[in-house]
Amino acid sequence: MAGSWLGRAVYTRKLCPLLVTVTSFSPSTIGPPKRVLVVRYSQTGQLDAVSDQILGPLLADPRIHVHVETLRPAQPFPFPWPFLAFLDAFPETAHMRPLPLAPLSLRGDEDFDLVVLPYQVWFLAPSQPITAFLQHPVALRLLKDKPVVTVIGCRNMWLMAHEKLKAMLAAAGARLLDNVVLTDPGPTFATFVTTPVWLLFGRKRGFWGMPDAGLVPAQISGARRFGLALRDGLRSDAERGTEPMLAGLGAVVAEPRLYFGEKVGTRSFFLWGKLLMAVGRPGSVQRKPLLVTYVLFLFTLIVTVLPVSLGLQALLRPLFRQRLTRIKARFELPSGSAHDRRHRYDR
């Protein structure tokens, strides 16, 4: 690759020395090409649409080589997702015991300058395919000492999932350089209805006066700014440093009021998941009665504990203000919620 590029440069110099003088100092034509690995899985297609927007500027740059690894579970997860099959996935998801993946196209000895990891949130944890990848021996070799940019597309509760994912990255020896979070802009309690309807019936369009499920088109198209900033960062070797490349682009806005509800939900998924795994394997008949019981428990949890938690926080906000501020700051790292550079990339 380098030899052929040099050959073209020499040939161009004979024809147009001035052109070579100008372009030879461009950051995008100095040194070997940058290599970017993108590992993704999208059940509904929404996360693929987001990552396509981010990848656009990288794919358009001839000095950046992109390898997209689309994860394929050995036993595919359907969409729409049958109700009991959907619930049956939560014990292993909550306990980080995913179903295996189909063979990867990667061997583990490839060398990448940057890894982009878009992922979904399932049951307040990373989706099973992403967890399976991060636990895979190939991933452990690929991610060692590599900078990683995570991209979350979800309903609105992602804090606990990201804590789990960061722990897996740390175990692999990777370093989290940036995090992007795009969440459903609908009201919290409306999304408790619209998101399950989308997953279970494939209906994304809103009903009964509620908004459409998922991200709005402007959020998806706006993700292109992150790709433009990553492109510029790679051109200047910013991925080798410790500072985020996506700061000032409104990459993530954390909602600390949901933190306590997520803690309760995570504990619930863990305890009930442990019980369900003791009863039987995924898909076993023995699980079904207990899954139905859990649905009733979960519905009660959603309509009681979460509203009470949010109500108490609203009443006691002066007492909780400092703690909520610390939670917000913690989960907005490393990329942050500031918008001071966004005008440079919103195009």
C-alpha positions in Angstrom: 0.0 0.0 0.0 2.7 2.5 1.0 4.8 1.5 -2.0 2.0 2.1 -4.5 1.2 5.4 -2.9 4.9 6.6 -3.2 4.9 5.5 -6.8 1.8 7.7 -7.5 3.5 10.6 -5.7 6.7 10.3 -7.8 4.6 10.0 -11.0 2.6 13.1 -10.0 5.8 15.1 -9.2 6.9 14.7 -12.8 3.7 16.0 -14.1 2.9 18.7 -11.5 5.6 19.5 -8.9 3.5 22.3 -7.4 0.7 19.9 -6.6 3.0 17.6 -4.7 4.5 20.5 -2.8 1.0 21.5 -1.6 -0.4 18.0 -0.8 2.7 16.4 0.7 2.3 18.4 3.9 -1.4 17.5 4.3 -1.9 15.5 7.6 -4.1 13.2 5.6 -1.3 12.1 3.3 1.6 11.7 5.7 2.4 8.3 7.2 0.6 5.0 6.9 -3.2 4.9 6.6 -5.1 4.9 9.9 -7.0 1.7 10.5 -10.4 1.8 12.3 -12.3 -1.2 13.6 -16.1 -0.9 14.0 -17.9 -3.7 15.9 -21.6 -3.4 15.9 -24.9 -5.2 16.3 -28.3 -3.7 15.7 -31.6 -5.6 16.2 -33.9 -3.0 14.9 -31.5 -1.3 12.4 -31.6 2.0 14.3 -28.1 1.7 15.7 -26.8 0.7 12.2 -28.3 4.0 10.9 -26.5 6.0 13.6 -23.1 4.2 13.0 -23.5 4.7 9.2 -23.7 8.4 9.8 -20.5 8.4 11.9 -18.7 6.1 9.5 -19.5 8.3 6.4 -16.7 10.8 6.8 -14.2 8.1 7.7 -15.1 6.0 4.7 -14.8 9.0 2.5 -11.2 9.7 3.5 -8.7 7.6 1.5 -6.2 7.7 4.3 -8.5 5.9 6.7 -9.2 2.2 6.3 -12.4 1.0 8.1 -13.2 -2.6 8.9 -16.8 -3.2 9.9 -17.4 -6.3 12.0 -21.1 -7.0 12.2 -21.8 -9.5 15.0 -24.0 -12.5 14.2 -25.3 -14.5 17.2 -25.1 -18.2 16.6 -28.8 -18.3 17.5 -30.2 -15.0 16.0 -32.4 -12.8 18.1 -35.6 -12.1 16.1 -37.2 -8.7 15.4 -40.0 -8.2 16.2 -39.2 -10.1 19.3 -41.9 -12.6 20.6 -43.0 -11.6 24.1 -41.7 -14.7 26.1 -38.6 -14.9 24.0 -37.9 -11.2 24.8 -38.3 -11.8 28.5 -36.3 -15.1 28.4 -33.2 -13.1 27.3 -33.0 -11.0 30.4 -31.4 -13.5 32.9 -28.3 -14.2 30.8 -28.1 -10.5 29.8 -28.2 -9.3 33.3 -25.6 -11.8 34.4 -23.3 -11.2 31.4 -23.6 -14.8 30.2 -24.5 -14.2 26.5 -25.3 -16.8 23.9 -22.2 -17.4 21.6 -21.5 -15.6 18.4 -21.1 -17.1 14.9 -17.4 -17.1 13.9 -15.8 -13.7 13.5 -13.9 -12.5 10.4 -11.2 -11.2 12.7 -8.3 -13.4 13.9 -7.0 -11.2 16.7 -3.6 -10.3 15.3 -4.9 -7.3 13.3 -3.7 -3.9 14.4 -6.1 -1.0 14.6 -5.5 2.7 15.6 -9.1 3.2 16.9 -12.0 1.0 17.8 -15.6 2.3 17.5 -18.1 0.2 19.5 -21.8 1.1 18.9 -24.1 -0.9 21.3 -27.7 -1.3 22.5 -28.9 -1.5 26.0 -30.8 -4.6 27.0 -32.3 -4.9 30.5 -29.9 -2.2 31.8 -26.9 -4.1 30.5 -25.0 -4.2 27.2 -26.8 -6.3 24.6 -25.8 -10.0 24.5 -23.9 -9.9 21.2 -21.7 -7.0 22.4 -21.0 -8.7 25.7 -20.2 -11.9 23.8 -17.7 -10.0 21.7 -16.0 -8.3 24.6 -15.6 -11.7 26.3 -14.2 -13.3 23.2 -10.5 -14.3 23.1 -10.2 -12.5 19.7 -11.5 -9.2 21.3 -9.1 -9.5 24.2 -6.2 -9.6 21.8 -7.5 -6.8 19.6 -8.4 -4.3 22.3 -5.2 -4.4 24.3 -4.0 -0.8 24.7 -6.4 0.4 22.0 -8.5 3.6 22.3 -12.2 2.9 22.1 -15.1 5.2 21.2 -18.5 3.8 22.4 -21.8 4.8 20.8 -25.1 4.1 22.7 -28.5 4.2 21.1 -31.3 3.4 23.5 -34.5 4.4 25.2 -33.1 6.5 28.0 -31.7 4.3 30.8 -28.1 3.5 30.0 -26.0 4.4 33.1 -25.7 0.9 34.6 -25.1 -0.6 31.2 -22.2 1.7 30.5 -20.6 0.9 33.9 -20.7 -2.8 32.9 -19.2 -2.1 29.5 -16.4 0.1 30.9 -15.5 -2.8 33.3 -15.2 -5.1 30.3 -13.1 -2.7 28.4 -10.8 -2.3 31.4 -10.5 -6.0 31.7 -9.4 -6.2 28.1 -6.8 -3.5 28.6 -8.6 -1.0 26.4 -9.0 2.7 27.2 -12.2 4.5 26.7 -11.5 7.7 24.8 -15.0 8.9 24.0 -18.6 8.1 24.6 -21.7 9.1 22.5 -25.2 8.6 23.8 -28.4 9.2 21.8 -31.6 8.5 23.6 -35.3 8.5 22.7 -36.5 12.1 23.1 -40.0 11.0 24.1 -41.4 11.4 27.7 -40.1 8.7 30.0 -43.4 7.1 30.7 -44.5 7.2 27.1 -41.3 5.3 26.1 -42.3 2.6 28.6 -45.1 1.9 26.1 -43.8 2.8 22.7 -40.4 1.0 23.0 -41.9 -2.4 23.9 -44.5 -2.0 21.2 -41.8 -1.4 18.7 -39.7 -4.4 19.9 -42.6 -6.8 20.2 -44.8 -5.8 17.2 -42.4 -3.9 14.9 -44.6 -0.7 15.2 -42.4 2.4 15.4 -45.1 4.9 14.6 -46.7 6.6 17.7 -50.3 6.0 18.7 -52.8 7.4 21.2 -51.1 10.7 21.0 -47.7 9.3 22.0 -44.5 10.0 19.9 -42.8 7.6 17.6 -40.5 5.1 19.3 -36.8 5.5 19.0 -34.5 8.3 17.8 -35.9 11.0 15.6 -34.3 11.5 12.1 -32.5 14.7 13.2 -30.6 12.8 15.9 -29.5 10.1 13.5 -28.4 12.5 10.8 -26.7 14.7 13.4 -24.5 11.9 14.4 -22.4 12.7 11.3 -20.6 15.4 13.4 -19.0 12.8 15.4 -17.6 11.1 12.3 -16.2 14.4 11.1 -14.5 15.1 14.4 -13.1 11.5 14.5 -11.7 12.0 11.0 -10.0 15.2 12.0 -8.7 13.6 15.2 -7.2 10.7 13.3 -5.5 13.0 10.8 -3.7 14.7 13.7 -3.0 11.5 15.7 -5.3 12.6 18.5 -6.3 9.0 19.1 -2.8 8.4 20.6 -3.4 11.0 23.3 -5.6 11.0 26.4 -8.0 13.8 25.6 -11.4 13.0 24.1 -11.8 13.7 20.4 -15.5 14.4 20.7 -15.5 17.1 23.4 -17.6 20.1 22.8 -20.0 18.3 20.4 -22.8 17.5 22.9 -21.9 13.9 22.8 -23.7 12.8 26.0 -26.2 14.3 28.4 -26.7 12.2 31.5 -30.0 12.2 33.5 -28.9 11.6 37.1 -32.5 11.4 38.3 -32.8 8.0 36.6 -29.7 6.6 38.4 -31.5 5.4 41.5 -34.3 3.7 39.5 -31.6 2.0 37.4 -29.9 0.7 40.5 -33.2 -0.8 41.7 -33.9 -2.3 38.3 -30.4 -3.7 37.9 -30.7 -5.4 41.3 -34.1 -6.8 40.3 -32.9 -8.2 37.0 -29.9 -9.8 38.8 -31.9 -11.5 41.5 -34.8 -12.7 39.3 -32.3 -13.7 36.6 -30.4 -15.9 39.1 -33.7 -17.6 40.0 -34.7 -18.1 36.4 -31.3 -19.6 35.4 -31.6 -22.0 38.3 -35.0 -23.1 37.0 -33.9 -23.9 33.5 -31.9 -23.0 30.4 -32.9 -20.3 27.9 -36.0 -21.4 26.0 -36.9 -24.1 28.5 -40.6 -24.7 29.4 -39.8 -24.5 33.1 -39.0 -20.8 32.8 -42.3 -19.7 31.4 -44.5 -19.6 34.5 -41.8 -17.7 36.4 -41.3 -15.3 33.5 -45.0 -14.4 33.6 -44.8 -13.9 37.4 -41.8 -11.6 36.8 -43.8 -9.5 34.2 -46.3 -8.7 36.9 -43.6 -7.8 39.4 -41.8 -5.7 36.8 -44.9 -3.8 35.9 -45.5 -3.1 39.6 -41.9 -1.9 39.9 -42.3 0.5 36.9 -45.6 2.1 38.0 -44.6 2.4 41.7 -40.9 2.5 42.5 -39.8 4.7 39.6 -42.4 7.4 40.1 -41.8 7.4 43.8 -38.1 7.7 43.2 -38.5 10.6 40.8 -41.0 12.3 43.1 -38.8 12.0 46.2 -35.9 13.4 44.3 -38.0 16.4 43.1 -39.1 17.1 46.7 -35.6 16.6 48.2 -33.7 18.2 45.3 -32.0 20.8 47.5 -30.5 18.0 49.6 -29.6 15.8 46.6 -28.4 18.6 44.4 -24.7 18.0 45.0 -24.9 14.3 44.7 -26.9 14.5 41.5 -24.4 17.0 40.1 -21.6 14.5 40.8 -23.5 11.7 39.2 -24.1 13.8 36.1 -20.5 14.8 35.8 -19.3 11.2 36.3 -21.5 9.7 33.6 -20.8 12.5 31.1 -17.1 11.6 31.0 -15.1 11.6 28.9 -16.7 13.4 26.0 -19.1 15.7 28.0 -22.3 17.6 27.2 -20.7 20.9 26.1 -21.5 22.3 22.6 -18.7 24.8 22.1 -17.3 23.0 19.0 -20.5 21.8 17.5 -20.8 24.7 15.0 -17.7 23.4 13.3 -19.2 20.0 12.5 -22.9 20.5 12.1 -23.0 20.2 8.4 
